[in-house]
Amino acid sequence: MTTTPATSAADKPQATTPQPKAKKVVEPRPCLCGCGEQITSRKGIFRPGHDARHCSQLAKAVANKELTKAQALAQAGKASEALRNKLATMLDNAAQRAKAKAAAPKANENVAP
């Protein structure tokens, strides 16, 4: 009859607990829309909802003839291709509305004296 030697706690390999990874420190940077708020995420360039604000600002600048359509699209393209496409759609819709408004007869034109 063979007996196995008793193992003590000192004989067992101790399990090591993994050390949590050190989080990378992200320098706060300003939101790209120009609001002045700070972003602390690693990947983000806008605060939530501020990408739409940026598109609206660029669309208004084009409507006020402060920027050309190409300049506005170039600025939006710096952020992402999706934002550029969103702005292109906004500008096209605004152009169609302006064209429809110009083509619609005014209420005072049809009134006989």
C-alpha positions in Angstrom: 0.0 0.0 0.0 1.4 3.3 -1.1 0.6 6.5 0.5 0.8 9.9 -1.2 2.5 12.6 0.7 0.3 15.3 2.0 0.7 18.6 0.1 0.7 21.8 2.0 -0.3 25.2 0.8 3.3 26.1 0.5 3.9 23.3 -2.1 1.1 24.5 -4.4 2.0 27.0 -7.0 0.4 30.3 -6.1 -2.0 31.8 -8.6 -1.0 35.3 -9.7 -3.7 37.8 -10.1 -3.3 39.8 -13.3 -2.5 43.4 -12.8 -5.0 45.8 -14.5 -3.6 47.5 -17.5 -2.7 51.1 -17.0 -5.2 53.2 -18.9 -3.7 55.5 -21.5 -4.0 59.1 -20.5 -5.8 61.1 -23.3 -5.1 64.8 -23.5 -8.3 66.7 -23.8 -8.8 68.5 -27.1 -11.4 70.8 -28.4 -14.5 69.6 -30.3 -14.1 70.0 -34.0 -17.4 71.9 -34.4 -15.9 74.9 -32.7 -18.0 74.9 -29.6 -15.0 75.0 -27.3 -16.0 71.9 -25.3 -13.3 69.3 -24.6 -13.2 65.7 -25.8 -11.5 63.1 -23.7 -12.1 60.0 -25.7 -9.3 58.4 -27.7 -11.2 58.2 -31.1 -13.8 60.9 -31.0 -13.4 64.3 -32.7 -16.9 65.6 -31.8 -19.0 65.8 -28.6 -22.2 63.7 -29.0 -24.5 65.4 -31.6 -21.9 68.0 -32.5 -21.1 66.4 -35.9 -24.6 67.4 -37.0 -24.0 70.9 -35.6 -20.8 71.1 -37.7 -22.7 70.1 -40.8 -25.4 72.7 -40.1 -22.7 75.4 -39.6 -21.1 74.5 -42.9 -24.4 74.4 -44.8 -25.3 77.9 -43.4 -21.9 79.2 -44.5 -22.5 77.9 -48.0 -26.0 79.4 -48.0 -24.6 82.8 -46.9 -21.9 82.5 -49.6 -19.1 82.5 -47.0 -17.8 79.2 -48.3 -18.2 77.4 -51.6 -19.7 73.9 -51.7 -16.3 72.4 -52.4 -14.7 74.2 -49.5 -17.4 73.0 -47.1 -17.1 69.5 -48.4 -13.3 69.6 -47.9 -13.7 70.7 -44.3 -16.3 68.0 -43.6 -14.1 65.4 -45.3 -11.3 66.1 -42.7 -13.6 64.6 -40.1 -14.8 61.6 -42.0 -16.2 60.4 -45.3 -19.6 59.8 -43.6 -19.8 63.4 -42.5 -18.8 64.6 -45.9 -21.7 62.5 -47.4 -24.1 63.9 -44.8 -23.1 67.4 -45.7 -23.4 66.7 -49.5 -27.0 65.5 -48.9 -27.8 68.6 -46.8 -26.5 70.9 -49.5 -28.3 69.1 -52.3 -31.6 69.3 -50.3 -31.1 73.0 -49.6 -30.5 73.7 -53.3 -33.6 71.8 -54.3 -35.7 73.7 -51.7 -34.3 77.0 -52.9 -35.1 76.1 -56.5 -38.6 75.1 -55.7 -39.2 78.3 -53.7 -38.0 80.4 -56.6 -40.2 78.6 -59.0 -43.3 78.8 -56.9 -45.6 81.7 -57.8 -46.0 84.3 -55.1 -49.5 84.9 -53.7 -49.5 88.7 -54.6 -48.6 88.1 -58.3 -51.9 86.5 -59.2 -54.1 89.2 -57.7 -55.8 91.5 -60.3 -55.9 95.2 -59.5 
